[in-house]
Amino acid sequence: MSMEEKQNSQTFQDFNQNIFRPKTREEISEIVRTCYKKNIPLEISCLKSKHKIGRNFQAEKTLDLSNYSGIIEYKPEELYIKVKAGTSIKEITSELEKNNQQLAFEPNDFGFIFSGNSNEGSIGGVISCNFSGPRRFKAGSARDHLLGFQGINGKGDTIKSGGTVVKNVTGYDLCKLVSGSFGTLIVLTELSIKVLPKPEVSKTLIINNPHLKKALDYLGTALSSSTDPSGGVFYPEYFRKNFIFNDLTQEGALIGIRIEGPLNSVDSRIEKLCKEIDLLNNEFSILDPEQSNIFWNKTKKLEVFSKLKSNLLRIVVPVSQTFDVIQKLKSYDINYFLDWGGSLIWLQLDQISVKTLKEIKDIIFNMSGYLTAIKIEEDIKASVDIFTIDPIKYKISEKIKKSFDSKRILNPGKMYSGI
């Protein structure tokens, strides 16, 4: 580009502004390239649904991708959709529903936690953070449905990986690498996502008032059963008030087990599961499709924390360790619920300190798990690690960061200090 062309470029003329809102990939590339040359840290942003997750860091400029949105290509018969990174999950979901299809990994909605209102965010943000909802243990995470991407590295160069079909190939799987990197490696620009047909019917078996140990036994039996559940959650009694349905008249803790598929199949599988678990008639109820969908929407949107003013931790451990983890954490005055059949713990604490968080991290690490601080008090945020990482993996992450973003201008320090 000649100097005259640069001077006529809107991006070039507006580079003194603090927030860039590009509309093309070329503009994104030019912005990143200029920041690279001038050593300017750049915050990657879009719909801000997960903006407060991660460490606070200093960035001179913000790259807002909310204007870089839209569906590029959608082929329902081939089960994939190609979109720009700033496209909202709401727009994608609406388009998929026209063909009775869905994003299988059920993106979490963190809007209720941070603002009290729904905000599912953009597809770029979802893939960058790799958070997935209740169907995760069956369908896989967000990264497992990323077929390919285009993005801009820390020098402003375009990177492309994958395509629009699932292939077994040798070499590095960059889709797995960039997903979950929180925008610290590249600026995602285009994504090809695998989609799946929506199930004909979804019903939920509710088991009433189990204690934690029994709940984990029930969930373990259900998730290993041939009845093929697509959701398994345990809510202690504290959260029962959040689920007021016609088919839920009892009090106490509850288990929700989702069964999906053709109507006759769903009914017979629920009946079979009840026999396998050996439930009495007064111990369970069944949510119809409408109530079932509401129940799982509340779960993936974390609505039980919609009035949360304190701290929320996301803990993943082997199911075999879940009971012992909860028992060890009870001394910290916690509220929690279990997803993924017990492997995912959403943990609320009214009070937290650097010392408390370190103690909890040590407990989780010793149980072969890991922890992410989703919401945490600002006055201690700068003093703690938001994500769990050991020294060896930190060194590896440091080298990966350098290969993609040698000057550390993309979301510097968002995940780990110094990366």
Summary of the structure (lengths in Angstrom):
residues: 419
radius of gyration: 22.5
end to end distance: 31.9
largest distance: 79.5
contacts: 1360
relative contact order: 0.13
helix: 38%
strand: 23%
